[in-house]
Amino acid sequence: MTSTLTDDYVLGTHDAELTRLGLQHRIWRARALDGWQRAGFAPGQTLLDVGAGPGYASVDLAEIAGPSGRVLAFDRSARYLDALRSSAVRNGLTNIVAKQIDLDTEALPASGADGAWVRWVFAFMSNPRGLVERIGAALRSGGALVIHEYFDYRTWSFAERSRTFDGFVEAVIRSWKNTGGDPDVGRPLPAWLEQSGFRIASLRPYIDVIAPGDFIWPWPKAFVSVGAQRLVDIGELSEKEAAAIVADFETREAQPHVRMVTPAVLEIIAIKE
């Protein structure tokens, strides 16, 4: 597939990132399913996966929509969409339509959809408010939008603070802002939604204090090694700085009684009026 869009993101689309996204989805899947159920996602509906990436959520949404429904999955990365299509074939799903678009500028090629799902997409957009409006235009009146977005990324820290690790978090934030993103975009999103014709049905924060044996621990752990190398690749960190971050994380992970606070995520369920 030939693309005129960039196939890359600030976090990359390489194999390690694709694998990390799969791990991330497995860890967050129960919370996503719970949000979709409370939003009323159901068989026979048309559901949008906005910023679908490699399609881990698209597969789950397609199973909810069933043979009489469909999922329209949108992303700008041809590589990720190819992975999504391969996954649909492996899972015997024929109700997923994958479309490559630039979410920052293009209208969603859909109308009258029953629901939409967006996870960790607005944080990377240069025009997130415009995307809110374009999603609204693609939903029917009464359609539900479920969002997971960071609203206080700096909560990500060891309970006993580490200057090295805190520096890594700041480098991640800086890299997003340098490309026009906002890792705390969850803060203004409810107001933007209301100003764009949505009613807020639910706001639910997710923040966890975890130990190395906890189910959630592999999620931030996977981001450290992949994310540190990515920051080297884009010039935000030196190899020496990245190695120090990974070593610091591994040392602290091995300590008894260690705890980590995860980045604060806001779940928003909004209904198109």
NORHU-V508744 format. One record per residue. N is the residue number from 1. BURIAL is # if it has 9 or more other C-alpha atoms within 8 Angstrom, else .. Layout:
n:burial
N:BURIAL
N:BURIAL
This chain:
n:burial
1:.
2:.
3:.
4:.
5:.
6:.
7:#
8:.
9:.
10:.
11:.
12:.
13:#
14:.
15:.
16:.
17:#
18:#
19:.
20:#
21:.
22:#
23:#
24:#
25:#
26:.
27:#
28:.
29:#
30:.
31:.
32:.
33:.
34:.
35:#
36:#
37:#
38:.
39:#
40:.
41:#
42:.
43:#
44:#
45:#
46:#
47:#
48:#
49:#
50:#
51:#
52:#
53:#
54:#
55:#
56:#
57:#
58:#
59:#
60:.
61:#
62:#
63:.
64:#
65:#
66:#
67:.
68:.
69:#
70:#
71:#
72:#
73:#
74:#
75:#
76:#
77:#
78:#
79:#
80:#
81:#
82:#
83:#
84:#
85:#
86:.
87:#
88:#
89:#
90:.
91:.
92:.
93:#
94:.
95:#
96:#
97:.
98:#
99:#
100:#
101:#
102:#
103:#
104:#
105:.
106:.
107:.
108:#
109:.
110:.
111:.
112:.
113:#
114:#
115:#
116:#
117:#
118:#
119:#
120:#
121:#
122:#
123:#
124:#
125:#
126:.
127:.
128:#
129:.
130:#
131:#
132:#
133:#
134:#
135:#
136:#
137:.
138:#
139:#
140:#
141:.
142:.
143:#
144:#
145:#
146:#
147:#
148:#
149:#
150:#
151:#
152:#
153:#
154:.
155:#
156:#
157:#
158:#
159:.
160:.
161:.
162:.
163:.
164:#
165:#
166:#
167:.
168:#
169:#
170:#
171:#
172:#
173:#
174:.
175:#
176:#
177:#
178:.
179:#
180:#
181:#
182:#
183:#
184:#
185:#
186:#
187:.
188:.
189:#
190:#
191:.
192:#
193:#
194:#
195:.
196:#
197:#
198:#
199:#
200:#
201:.
202:.
203:#
204:.
205:.
206:.
207:#
208:.
209:.
210:#
211:#
212:#
213:.
214:.
215:.
216:.
217:#
218:#
219:#
220:#
221:.
222:#
223:#
224:#
225:#
226:#
227:#
228:#
229:#
230:#
231:#
232:#
233:.
234:.
235:.
236:#
237:#
238:.
239:.
240:.
241:.
242:#
243:.
244:#
245:#
246:#
247:.
248:#
249:#
250:.
251:.
252:.
253:.
254:.
255:.
256:.
257:.
258:#
259:#
260:#
261:#
262:#
263:#
264:#
265:#
266:#
267:#
268:#
269:#
270:#
271:#
272:#
273:.
